[in-house]
Amino acid sequence: MAVTIQQLIEWKKQGRAIVALTAWDYAIAHLLDSVGIDIILVGDSLSVILGYETTLPLTIEEMLHHAKAVRRGVKQALIVVDLPFLTYQESPQQALRNAGRVLKETGAHAVKLEGGYPAMTATVAYLVQAGIPVMGHVGLTPQSIRQLGLRQQGKTPEAGERILQEAIALEQAGAFSIVLEHIPHDLAAQISQKLTIPTIGIGAGSKCDGQVLVTVDVLGLSERQPPFAKSYTNLSEAIVQAVQSFATEVRDRKFPE
């Protein structure tokens, strides 16, 4: 049975943890879906796959291309697609055009936007009123790297209160869930308790309603892993060994036999 937004909210009430991972192509998406991952995020972490140093260069066309491939590999999970930098900040109308393209052209179920300041909550409300489900994102917002860097956010009482109020405003605007990235664990717990919609943590402690990681980090494929991520295997090493074995056998005339 396919995962729905209503299910996610019900799981929060039940205390059932929500599992989310990122995907960038059919093969990875199919594998994640086959083991029952609840949310598959076509995130702007796609920048890692495409070799960009930050998320900023990503285009809407690149996101659409990869989201289509992911959608073809998924039957059960809820698919959420990030809107890339400067495809939604200009105006609610710009956000509606690009979010509409995501849903119409890829078959994804929702979009994700970064930020909880007043202009962004107004944009979220505008999209929700148009029938587009929106996941929010507060705390460390990678598209603001030039302004915030990659350091933990919400460390002072004032900064923590601002993030709390942003999360509340996003819920009131109609967001169905909010990603909490790289904030103090006690702040994430406070936000999760305050909201009626699910919180999905990444570097925000165990008291969130769910957890998300970038799949290249989980698989040991990333060159630079954030301190709050965890590798569950080392595919980089396995791939290198396999490719070296193939190259050796070809050069030694052992393959094909």
MOQUI-V573079 format. One record per backbone hydrogen bond with DSSP energy under -0.5 kcal/mol. NH is the residue of the N-H (numbers start at 0). CO is the residue of the C=O. If there is no record, write none. Layout:
# MOQUI-V573079
NH | CO
NH | CO
This chain:
# MOQUI-V573079
2 | 75
7 | 3
8 | 4
9 | 5
10 | 6
11 | 7
12 | 8
13 | 9
14 | 10
14 | 11
15 | 10
16 | 14
17 | 208
19 | 210
20 | 38
21 | 212
22 | 40
28 | 24
29 | 25
30 | 26
31 | 27
32 | 28
33 | 29
34 | 30
34 | 31
35 | 32
36 | 31
37 | 18
38 | 18
39 | 77
40 | 20
40 | 38
41 | 39
41 | 79
42 | 40
45 | 42
46 | 43
47 | 44
48 | 44
49 | 45
50 | 46
50 | 47
51 | 46
57 | 54
62 | 58
63 | 59
64 | 60
65 | 61
66 | 62
67 | 63
68 | 64
69 | 65
70 | 66
71 | 67
72 | 68
72 | 69
73 | 70
77 | 37
78 | 76
79 | 39
79 | 77
80 | 109
81 | 41
82 | 111
83 | 81
86 | 83
94 | 90
95 | 91
96 | 92
97 | 93
98 | 94
99 | 95
100 | 96
101 | 97
102 | 98
103 | 99
104 | 100
105 | 101
106 | 101
106 | 102
107 | 101
108 | 78
109 | 78
110 | 132
111 | 80
112 | 134
114 | 136
119 | 116
120 | 116
121 | 117
122 | 118
123 | 119
124 | 120
125 | 121
126 | 122
127 | 123
128 | 124
129 | 125
130 | 127
131 | 126
132 | 130
134 | 110
135 | 176
137 | 178
139 | 137
139 | 180
140 | 138
141 | 139
143 | 140
144 | 141
146 | 143
147 | 143
148 | 143
148 | 144
150 | 147
152 | 181
159 | 155
160 | 156
161 | 157
162 | 158
163 | 159
164 | 160
165 | 161
166 | 162
167 | 163
168 | 164
169 | 165
170 | 166
171 | 167
172 | 168
173 | 169
173 | 170
174 | 169
175 | 133
176 | 133
177 | 197
178 | 135
179 | 199
180 | 137
180 | 178
181 | 201
182 | 202
183 | 152
187 | 183
188 | 184
189 | 185
190 | 186
191 | 187
192 | 188
193 | 189
194 | 190
197 | 175
199 | 177
200 | 198
200 | 209
201 | 179
207 | 204
208 | 198
209 | 198
210 | 17
211 | 200
212 | 19
216 | 213
217 | 213
218 | 214
219 | 216
220 | 215
221 | 215
228 | 225
231 | 217
232 | 217
234 | 218
235 | 219
237 | 233
238 | 234
239 | 235
240 | 236
241 | 237
242 | 238
243 | 239
244 | 240
245 | 241
246 | 242
247 | 243
248 | 244
249 | 245
250 | 246
251 | 247
252 | 249
253 | 248
254 | 248
